[in-house]
Amino acid sequence: MKKDTLEFLSSLAENNSKEWMDANRDWYLDVKAGFLETVAALLTELSKTDSRLSLLKPKECIFRQNRDIRFSANKNPYKNNMGAYFAVGGKKSDGPGYYLHVQPGECFLAGGIWMPSSGVLKKIRQEIDYSGAELEKIIAEQSFQKTFGEIRGERLKTSPRDYPTDHPYLDLLRLKSFVVSTPISDHEVLSDDLVNICINAYRKMDSFNAFLARAVEDAEGGEGIL
């Protein structure tokens, strides 16, 4: 990661326009190159435990800097952050993965699946119905709790269709996203130890992602992943 990455993103947030980006294109490309180097290093480490990730190229993991403003009230053309998602199949995968979010004062690491399609969500709920005790054990583990706390995500107000209101794993079944996250400081993002910091956190969510991967292995379709 380039040492001026956060400085660039702060300046972009203050001058979010095509004119400013055009005038600072070389700065952006330099910062992007540094981000890609970090993503490549993370892919190398993650591939040690899942060789399928070695098939990915760094550019298949990062999100575009341009925003889709067609249906948004916010017409700023660029994101104020840089993000990368590591999952089998790349950033558009339906399966679980690992996420890095870089934004001044708001950096974090995350994993899981964000807003799965109805087909994928159904598969996850079936797995919770069958093996909810296993997921409860995973998220109750001490290092998991200390690092991530609870699963984050929008929840249904009532029980999902086809599940009783007294289901033993109702709180998990009500989830519409399955995401865990932990903040990291700006200092950590710019440090030479960033890759190790990320990998140490990602390893703590391996069992969580493995549960989700088993659930969605045969699911088709998908609208949004972390």
LUMGUPA-11456 format. One record per residue (C-alpha): residue in three letters; residue number from 0; chain; x, y, z. Coordinates in pm, 1 decimal, padded with zeros to 6 digits. Layout:
BEGIN
(pt "ALA", NUM, "A", (X, Y, Z)),
...
***
This chain:
BEGIN
(pt "MET", 0, "A", (00000.0, 00000.0, 00000.0)),
(pt "LYS", 1, "A", (00139.2, 00338.4, -00094.1)),
(pt "LYS", 2, "A", (00197.9, 00564.1, 00206.2)),
(pt "ASP", 3, "A", (-00010.1, 00841.5, 00049.4)),
(pt "THR", 4, "A", (-00314.4, 00619.9, -00021.5)),
(pt "LEU", 5, "A", (-00527.6, 00770.6, 00252.6)),
(pt "GLU", 6, "A", (-00412.2, 01119.5, 00162.4)),
(pt "PHE", 7, "A", (-00529.0, 01057.6, -00192.6)),
(pt "LEU", 8, "A", (-00867.2, 00927.5, -00076.9)),
(pt "SER", 9, "A", (-00912.1, 01226.8, 00154.5)),
(pt "SER", 10, "A", (-00836.8, 01464.1, -00131.9)),
(pt "LEU", 11, "A", (-01074.1, 01273.6, -00358.0)),
(pt "ALA", 12, "A", (-01350.0, 01303.6, -00098.3)),
(pt "GLU", 13, "A", (-01299.0, 01679.4, -00087.2)),
(pt "ASN", 14, "A", (-01276.8, 01716.7, -00465.5)),
(pt "ASN", 15, "A", (-01504.7, 01446.4, -00600.5)),
(pt "SER", 16, "A", (-01524.5, 01546.5, -00964.4)),
(pt "LYS", 17, "A", (-01407.2, 01423.5, -01302.5)),
(pt "GLU", 18, "A", (-01204.7, 01741.2, -01346.9)),
(pt "TRP", 19, "A", (-01006.4, 01679.4, -01027.9)),
(pt "MET", 20, "A", (-00955.4, 01310.7, -01110.1)),
(pt "ASP", 21, "A", (-00835.0, 01394.4, -01460.1)),
(pt "ALA", 22, "A", (-00585.6, 01642.5, -01317.0)),
(pt "ASN", 23, "A", (-00464.5, 01385.8, -01061.6)),
(pt "ARG", 24, "A", (-00476.9, 01074.6, -01281.6)),
(pt "ASP", 25, "A", (-00109.3, 00989.4, -01227.2)),
(pt "TRP", 26, "A", (-00154.2, 01007.2, -00849.1)),
(pt "TYR", 27, "A", (-00456.7, 00780.0, -00870.0)),
(pt "LEU", 28, "A", (-00277.8, 00526.2, -01090.7)),
(pt "ASP", 29, "A", (00019.4, 00518.2, -00852.5)),
(pt "VAL", 30, "A", (-00205.3, 00462.0, -00549.1)),
(pt "LYS", 31, "A", (-00404.6, 00198.3, -00738.1)),
(pt "ALA", 32, "A", (-00083.5, 00015.5, -00830.7)),
(pt "GLY", 33, "A", (00012.0, 00004.3, -00463.5)),
(pt "PHE", 34, "A", (-00330.7, -00127.2, -00370.3)),
(pt "LEU", 35, "A", (-00300.5, -00399.6, -00635.3)),
(pt "GLU", 36, "A", (00035.3, -00501.8, -00488.0)),
(pt "THR", 37, "A", (-00128.7, -00545.5, -00148.3)),
(pt "VAL", 38, "A", (-00414.0, -00743.0, -00304.2)),
(pt "ALA", 39, "A", (-00162.5, -00966.8, -00482.5)),
(pt "ALA", 40, "A", (00019.7, -01032.9, -00155.8)),
(pt "LEU", 41, "A", (-00308.6, -01118.7, 00017.7)),
(pt "LEU", 42, "A", (-00404.1, -01354.9, -00263.8)),
(pt "THR", 43, "A", (-00071.8, -01533.5, -00225.0)),
(pt "GLU", 44, "A", (-00128.7, -01585.0, 00146.8)),
(pt "LEU", 45, "A", (-00494.6, -01684.3, 00113.8)),
(pt "SER", 46, "A", (-00405.9, -01933.0, -00161.3)),
(pt "LYS", 47, "A", (-00195.9, -02127.2, 00087.9)),
(pt "THR", 48, "A", (-00515.9, -02256.7, 00247.1)),
(pt "ASP", 49, "A", (-00739.9, -02248.1, -00063.1)),
(pt "SER", 50, "A", (-00547.8, -02313.2, -00384.5)),
(pt "ARG", 51, "A", (-00848.3, -02207.2, -00594.8)),
(pt "LEU", 52, "A", (-00777.4, -01844.9, -00505.1)),
(pt "SER", 53, "A", (-00442.6, -01871.4, -00682.7)),
(pt "LEU", 54, "A", (-00638.5, -01868.1, -01011.0)),
(pt "LEU", 55, "A", (-00751.0, -01510.5, -00946.7)),
(pt "LYS", 56, "A", (-00575.4, -01200.6, -01069.9)),
(pt "PRO", 57, "A", (-00561.9, -00900.1, -00832.8)),
(pt "LYS", 58, "A", (-00773.9, -00690.1, -01069.9)),
(pt "GLU", 59, "A", (-01051.2, -00953.3, -01041.7)),
(pt "CYS", 60, "A", (-01075.3, -00876.7, -00670.1)),
(pt "ILE", 61, "A", (-01085.3, -00497.0, -00659.9)),
(pt "PHE", 62, "A", (-01392.3, -00279.8, -00705.6)),
(pt "ARG", 63, "A", (-01415.6, 00003.7, -00955.7)),
(pt "GLN", 64, "A", (-01343.1, 00354.3, -00830.6)),
(pt "ASN", 65, "A", (-01632.6, 00490.8, -01035.1)),
(pt "ARG", 66, "A", (-01974.0, 00494.4, -00873.2)),
(pt "ASP", 67, "A", (-02295.8, 00389.7, -01047.0)),
(pt "ILE", 68, "A", (-02492.8, 00712.2, -01011.1)),
(pt "ARG", 69, "A", (-02784.2, 00624.1, -01240.7)),
(pt "PHE", 70, "A", (-03028.2, 00551.6, -00956.6)),
(pt "SER", 71, "A", (-02857.2, 00737.0, -00671.5)),
(pt "ALA", 72, "A", (-02933.5, 01076.9, -00521.6)),
(pt "ASN", 73, "A", (-02558.4, 01107.4, -00456.8)),
(pt "LYS", 74, "A", (-02412.2, 01213.6, -00791.6)),
(pt "ASN", 75, "A", (-02046.1, 01208.7, -00684.8)),
(pt "PRO", 76, "A", (-01874.1, 01014.0, -00963.5)),
(pt "TYR", 77, "A", (-01616.4, 00834.3, -00747.3)),
(pt "LYS", 78, "A", (-01605.0, 00625.2, -00432.2)),
(pt "ASN", 79, "A", (-01415.5, 00768.8, -00136.4)),
(pt "ASN", 80, "A", (-01271.6, 00426.3, -00057.1)),
(pt "MET", 81, "A", (-01083.7, 00138.6, -00214.1)),
(pt "GLY", 82, "A", (-01209.5, -00215.2, -00163.6)),
(pt "ALA", 83, "A", (-01111.9, -00570.4, -00249.5)),
(pt "TYR", 84, "A", (-01304.8, -00895.8, -00213.4)),
(pt "PHE", 85, "A", (-01135.0, -01233.5, -00216.3)),
(pt "ALA", 86, "A", (-01359.2, -01525.5, -00308.2)),
(pt "VAL", 87, "A", (-01348.0, -01826.9, -00535.8)),
(pt "GLY", 88, "A", (-01471.1, -01693.1, -00868.7)),
(pt "GLY", 89, "A", (-01374.0, -01331.9, -00795.8)),
(pt "LYS", 90, "A", (-01558.2, -01034.9, -00655.3)),
(pt "LYS", 91, "A", (-01888.7, -01132.2, -00819.0)),
(pt "SER", 92, "A", (-01894.6, -01475.7, -00655.6)),
(pt "ASP", 93, "A", (-02209.4, -01603.0, -00484.3)),
(pt "GLY", 94, "A", (-01999.7, -01768.2, -00216.1)),
(pt "PRO", 95, "A", (-01837.8, -01631.8, 00098.8)),
(pt "GLY", 96, "A", (-01513.1, -01440.2, 00093.0)),
(pt "TYR", 97, "A", (-01283.0, -01193.5, 00264.2)),
(pt "TYR", 98, "A", (-01302.6, -00815.5, 00227.5)),
(pt "LEU", 99, "A", (-01060.2, -00524.8, 00273.7)),
(pt "HIS", 100, "A", (-01200.5, -00171.6, 00297.7)),
(pt "VAL", 101, "A", (-00963.1, 00126.2, 00286.0)),
(pt "GLN", 102, "A", (-01107.9, 00468.0, 00373.3)),
(pt "PRO", 103, "A", (-00960.3, 00739.7, 00595.7)),
(pt "GLY", 104, "A", (-01081.6, 00682.1, 00951.6)),
(pt "GLU", 105, "A", (-01314.3, 00400.2, 00842.5)),
(pt "CYS", 106, "A", (-01089.6, 00109.4, 00742.0)),
(pt "PHE", 107, "A", (-01207.9, -00241.6, 00822.3)),
(pt "LEU", 108, "A", (-01179.1, -00610.6, 00742.1)),
(pt "ALA", 109, "A", (-01484.0, -00828.1, 00683.5)),
(pt "GLY", 110, "A", (-01599.8, -01162.2, 00559.5)),
(pt "GLY", 111, "A", (-01907.4, -01368.6, 00480.9)),
(pt "ILE", 112, "A", (-02186.1, -01293.8, 00233.9)),
(pt "TRP", 113, "A", (-02368.6, -00963.7, 00200.1)),
(pt "MET", 114, "A", (-02726.8, -00958.8, 00066.7)),
(pt "PRO", 115, "A", (-02736.8, -01300.3, -00102.5)),
(pt "SER", 116, "A", (-02999.8, -01377.1, -00364.1)),
(pt "SER", 117, "A", (-03317.3, -01551.2, -00251.2)),
(pt "GLY", 118, "A", (-03184.2, -01886.4, -00374.2)),
(pt "VAL", 119, "A", (-02857.4, -01853.6, -00185.7)),
(pt "LEU", 120, "A", (-03034.0, -01722.5, 00126.0)),
(pt "LYS", 121, "A", (-03267.6, -02022.4, 00118.9)),
(pt "LYS", 122, "A", (-02967.3, -02256.5, 00110.7)),
(pt "ILE", 123, "A", (-02806.1, -02081.7, 00407.5)),
(pt "ARG", 124, "A", (-03127.9, -02100.0, 00608.9)),
(pt "GLN", 125, "A", (-03160.1, -02470.6, 00530.4)),
(pt "GLU", 126, "A", (-02809.4, -02526.4, 00661.4)),
(pt "ILE", 127, "A", (-02889.4, -02329.7, 00976.6)),
(pt "ASP", 128, "A", (-03204.5, -02536.2, 01021.9)),
(pt "TYR", 129, "A", (-02998.4, -02856.7, 00996.9)),
(pt "SER", 130, "A", (-02678.0, -02742.6, 01169.0)),
(pt "GLY", 131, "A", (-02751.9, -02425.9, 01361.2)),
(pt "ALA", 132, "A", (-02573.0, -02556.7, 01669.1)),
(pt "GLU", 133, "A", (-02252.5, -02574.8, 01465.7)),
(pt "LEU", 134, "A", (-02281.8, -02210.9, 01356.6)),
(pt "GLU", 135, "A", (-02363.3, -02101.5, 01710.4)),
(pt "LYS", 136, "A", (-02047.4, -02276.0, 01831.3)),
(pt "ILE", 137, "A", (-01838.2, -02106.0, 01562.1)),
(pt "ILE", 138, "A", (-01954.9, -01754.3, 01645.7)),
(pt "ALA", 139, "A", (-01934.1, -01816.1, 02021.5)),
(pt "GLU", 140, "A", (-01565.9, -01911.4, 02003.8)),
(pt "GLN", 141, "A", (-01360.3, -01672.5, 02218.1)),
(pt "SER", 142, "A", (-01121.8, -01536.3, 01952.7)),
(pt "PHE", 143, "A", (-01411.4, -01495.9, 01707.1)),
(pt "GLN", 144, "A", (-01616.0, -01300.3, 01960.9)),
(pt "LYS", 145, "A", (-01320.6, -01082.7, 02061.1)),
(pt "THR", 146, "A", (-01240.1, -00995.1, 01699.8)),
(pt "PHE", 147, "A", (-01582.1, -00971.9, 01534.4)),
(pt "GLY", 148, "A", (-01857.9, -00984.1, 01795.5)),
(pt "GLU", 149, "A", (-02190.7, -01080.4, 01640.3)),
(pt "ILE", 150, "A", (-02291.5, -01147.5, 01281.9)),
(pt "ARG", 151, "A", (-02394.2, -00820.6, 01119.4)),
(pt "GLY", 152, "A", (-02672.9, -00780.4, 00869.7)),
(pt "GLU", 153, "A", (-03032.7, -00674.5, 00820.8)),
(pt "ARG", 154, "A", (-03286.5, -00903.3, 00988.0)),
(pt "LEU", 155, "A", (-03646.6, -00996.6, 00927.3)),
(pt "LYS", 156, "A", (-03885.8, -00870.0, 01192.6)),
(pt "THR", 157, "A", (-04053.6, -01210.0, 01207.3)),
(pt "SER", 158, "A", (-03956.1, -01568.4, 01129.7)),
(pt "PRO", 159, "A", (-03884.0, -01656.1, 00765.5)),
(pt "ARG", 160, "A", (-04149.2, -01837.2, 00565.3)),
(pt "ASP", 161, "A", (-04160.5, -02212.5, 00640.3)),
(pt "TYR", 162, "A", (-03992.0, -02173.5, 00980.8)),
(pt "PRO", 163, "A", (-04178.1, -02164.4, 01313.5)),
(pt "THR", 164, "A", (-04157.7, -01865.6, 01543.9)),
(pt "ASP", 165, "A", (-04016.9, -02087.4, 01820.4)),
(pt "HIS", 166, "A", (-03734.9, -02230.9, 01608.6)),
(pt "PRO", 167, "A", (-03422.9, -02280.5, 01825.2)),
(pt "TYR", 168, "A", (-03207.1, -02086.0, 01577.0)),
(pt "LEU", 169, "A", (-03460.7, -01815.8, 01494.4)),
(pt "ASP", 170, "A", (-03216.4, -01526.7, 01546.9)),
(pt "LEU", 171, "A", (-02983.8, -01673.1, 01284.5)),
(pt "LEU", 172, "A", (-03267.5, -01759.7, 01046.5)),
(pt "ARG", 173, "A", (-03393.5, -01400.1, 01053.2)),
(pt "LEU", 174, "A", (-03065.4, -01269.9, 00908.9)),
(pt "LYS", 175, "A", (-03071.2, -01146.1, 00547.9)),
(pt "SER", 176, "A", (-02693.0, -01095.9, 00533.2)),
(pt "PHE", 177, "A", (-02415.4, -01292.4, 00700.1)),
(pt "VAL", 178, "A", (-02121.8, -01060.2, 00758.9)),
(pt "VAL", 179, "A", (-01857.9, -01027.5, 01029.2)),
(pt "SER", 180, "A", (-01616.6, -00734.2, 01048.0)),
(pt "THR", 181, "A", (-01348.1, -00570.1, 01255.9)),
(pt "PRO", 182, "A", (-01203.6, -00217.8, 01227.7)),
(pt "ILE", 183, "A", (-00837.9, -00150.6, 01157.2)),
(pt "SER", 184, "A", (-00660.8, 00178.9, 01208.7)),
(pt "ASP", 185, "A", (-00522.7, 00407.0, 00941.4)),
(pt "HIS", 186, "A", (-00178.6, 00340.8, 01087.8)),
(pt "GLU", 187, "A", (-00222.7, -00034.8, 01040.8)),
(pt "VAL", 188, "A", (-00339.5, 00010.3, 00681.5)),
(pt "LEU", 189, "A", (-00024.9, 00203.6, 00593.4)),
(pt "SER", 190, "A", (00209.3, -00022.2, 00792.3)),
(pt "ASP", 191, "A", (00439.3, -00284.3, 00646.6)),
(pt "ASP", 192, "A", (00250.3, -00539.2, 00856.4)),
(pt "LEU", 193, "A", (-00086.0, -00489.5, 00682.7)),
(pt "VAL", 194, "A", (-00087.8, -00826.4, 00504.6)),
(pt "ASN", 195, "A", (-00021.1, -01012.2, 00830.8)),
(pt "ILE", 196, "A", (-00289.9, -00811.4, 01009.4)),
(pt "CYS", 197, "A", (-00542.6, -00901.5, 00738.9)),
(pt "ILE", 198, "A", (-00449.5, -01268.6, 00725.0)),
(pt "ASN", 199, "A", (-00465.5, -01306.4, 01103.9)),
(pt "ALA", 200, "A", (-00821.2, -01168.9, 01100.9)),
(pt "TYR", 201, "A", (-00925.4, -01370.3, 00796.1)),
(pt "ARG", 202, "A", (-00804.0, -01693.9, 00954.8)),
(pt "LYS", 203, "A", (-01037.6, -01632.0, 01248.5)),
(pt "MET", 204, "A", (-01336.1, -01628.3, 01013.4)),
(pt "ASP", 205, "A", (-01236.7, -01942.3, 00820.8)),
(pt "SER", 206, "A", (-01482.9, -02169.5, 01001.8)),
(pt "PHE", 207, "A", (-01762.1, -01914.0, 00952.5)),
(pt "ASN", 208, "A", (-01692.7, -01891.8, 00579.7)),
(pt "ALA", 209, "A", (-01660.7, -02269.9, 00554.2)),
(pt "PHE", 210, "A", (-02009.6, -02308.5, 00701.4)),
(pt "LEU", 211, "A", (-02150.7, -02062.1, 00447.7)),
(pt "ALA", 212, "A", (-01960.4, -02221.8, 00160.1)),
(pt "ARG", 213, "A", (-02102.3, -02562.4, 00245.1)),
(pt "ALA", 214, "A", (-02450.3, -02413.0, 00251.6)),
(pt "VAL", 215, "A", (-02435.2, -02238.8, -00085.3)),
(pt "GLU", 216, "A", (-02224.6, -02490.7, -00275.8)),
(pt "ASP", 217, "A", (-02509.1, -02580.3, -00511.0)),
(pt "ALA", 218, "A", (-02700.2, -02251.5, -00499.1)),
(pt "GLU", 219, "A", (-02746.9, -02057.1, -00819.1)),
(pt "GLY", 220, "A", (-02779.9, -01684.6, -00880.9)),
(pt "GLY", 221, "A", (-02675.9, -01394.0, -00664.3)),
(pt "GLU", 222, "A", (-02733.5, -01022.0, -00632.1)),
(pt "GLY", 223, "A", (-02472.4, -00889.9, -00398.1)),
(pt "ILE", 224, "A", (-02172.1, -01020.6, -00218.4)),
(pt "LEU", 225, "A", (-01966.9, -00838.4, 00041.2)),
***
